C-alpha cells in the first residue's frame, strides 16, 4: 500500500509511512481527508439531503475543494473575518445550524469506519518510523478531536460545555516489515507482501462483519490454487501465526482487515526471528480476487514443499471470522494427522484444586456443544473449588503419545466465544482486552486472549476425556467401561446446533470435527482406535457430560450444573 489512505468495504486504512499529519492544517490538506470528505458529500448527494442542497447552492465551484479551504481558514481566523474573504464563505456561514449538522455528519461518517494505521519499517521522508507508534496513534486521535472542535466552535461562536474524548483516530495500528523467508519459487510473488511485526489495539475493538455464521466444510483441491497466483500485492498483509507448534503465514486482503487484525487475540504473533529465513508449515490466502463468483473454501497438500495450502476467494460470504480461524485449524489438523497425532475439537482445562489435587480434563464437542460454556461455568465456580485454572485450549487441541504416555496440547492463545452464552457481566469485565463482533446480533462473538503460548504447547497428561452432550437431559456425568461403547458416541459427534453455523436442530459430524478428521476419515479411524485403546489401557476416565446447552431453558443452568457435578466427582 503506497497511497495515503485505502478505503475498503467498511474500513479506512491510513498509511503513516506515506503521510503523517501533525497539525490541523496538514490534516485538512491531506489527500486522506479530501477522500473521506468527497465520499461523504457523494453519500448525502445520493440521498439528496437538505444539507447537500444548501452546500450546492452556497458553493460556486467544487464543494470539496471549497470546504477544505473554508475549514483551513476557520482553524486560524474568526468566522467574521472568514466571511469577509469570500462571498461563498459568507453564504455558508449564513446558516450555522445546517453547517453544524454537516460537520457532525462528517465526523460520525468517519467514526463509523473501522479505522487502521500502518507503517512500514523502511526509510521514507514523510514517514513515522522514528516516532513511537503508540504515541503517534494517540496524537492523531487528539489532532482529529482538536480540528473538529476548532472548526465547530468557531462556527457556533462558543465553546462546547461537554467534551467526550472518543477514539476519533484509529482503532488499531500495524507495524509491517519486509523479511526474507525460504520461499519456494512457485510462491515467489508472496515475497513482496509485508509481515506484521506488531499490532496496537485501542479496545474495546468492535467490528461489524457482514456475516454472522459459517456454512459448509473445507474441501480438498487436487490442484494448487495459489501457484503463480496474480495479485494486487499492494493490498495484502501477512500475519505470521504460531498455531500450536506450527508456523503459519496467513495472508489477507486489506478489505478484510478486521479478520486479519483479530488474529492477534487468537494466535500468537510470531517474532521476526521465528520466521526470518524459515519455511512455514502452513500458507493461507484469505480473500483472493479470482474469476469465480461462487465462494471457494479449499485446501491443497503441497507434497513437494511439505506445506499445507489454504485458499478462500474474495466473496461477501467469507466476511466472518469463522472462515479465518477454522481454515487455519483445518490446515493444522491435517498436518497433525499426517504426523500420527489425533486432533480434538473441544476444550481442555488444567485444574489445581484447593486440596492440592491437579487434573487435566478434556471436553470434546462440535460448535455449540458447550465447550466454552463449560469453561465459563468452571471459571464462575473457581472460588469455591479451584486454586488455579489454566485453559489449555478452548476449541482445538491435539492428542499425542509422548514416551507411551497420552498427552494433549493446544493451538490457540485465545477464544472465539458466543456472547449469548456467557455470564451477562463477563464481556464487560474483559472489555479492555476484547474484540467484539456484531454485538447487537444473534451469534455475536467475542475474541479474547486466555492463555500464553508457552502454556498451550506444553504436553499435559490426560486424566479425563469427556464428550459434551448438549442435546439430552439425564445423568450429568456418565463414564464408559470400554472403548467399544465410547467410540461410537465420540465418532457420531451428535449435538443440537446452536446457530454458530447454518445448521439447525440435532445434527452429527464425524468425530465432532469437520476441520481435518472429516477430510481424512480413513486415517483418523486408525488414530481413534489407537488413542482410545490407549485411554482405556491407562485407565483414563472416558465418558460424557450433559451440558444441556442445546435444550431450551437450560442454556445457562445446564453448563453450571455439569461443572459443579464434575468438580464434586473429582474431589470426593
Secondary structure as UniProt FT lines:
FT   STRAND          5..7
FT   STRAND          11..15
FT   TURN            16..18
FT   HELIX           24..29
FT   HELIX           31..46
FT   TURN            47..48
FT   HELIX           50..58
FT   HELIX           63..74
FT   TURN            75..76
FT   HELIX           79..85
FT   HELIX           87..93
FT   HELIX           96..111
FT   STRAND          114..120
FT   TURN            125..126
FT   TURN            129..130
FT   HELIX           133..156
FT   STRAND          172..177
FT   HELIX           185..192
FT   STRAND          195..201
FT   STRAND          205..207
FT   STRAND          219..220
FT   TURN            225..228
FT   HELIX           233..235
FT   STRAND          236..243
FT   TURN            244..245
FT   STRAND          246..253
FT   HELIX           254..256
FT   HELIX           257..262
FT   HELIX           263..265
FT   STRAND          268..269
FT   HELIX           272..275
FT   TURN            276..277
FT   STRAND          282..288
FT   STRAND          297..302
FT   TURN            303..306
FT   STRAND          307..313
FT   HELIX           316..318
FT   HELIX           321..338
FT   TURN            339..340
FT   STRAND          342..353
FT   TURN            354..355
FT   STRAND          358..364
FT   TURN            367..368
FT   HELIX           371..385
FT   STRAND          386..393
FT   STRAND          396..402
FT   TURN            403..404
FT   STRAND          405..410
FT   STRAND          414..418
FT   HELIX           419..421
FT   TURN            424..425
FT   HELIX           426..429
FT   TURN            430..433
FT   STRAND          435..437
FT   TURN            439..440
FT   TURN            442..443
FT   STRAND          445..449
FT   HELIX           453..456
FT   STRAND          460..461
FT   STRAND          464..469
FT   STRAND          477..479
FT   HELIX           483..492
FT   STRAND          494..497
FT   STRAND          505..508
FT   HELIX           510..512
FT   TURN            514..520
FT   HELIX           521..537
FT   TURN            538..539
FT   STRAND          541..546
FT   TURN            549..550
FT   TURN            552..553
FT   TURN            555..556
FT   HELIX           557..571
//
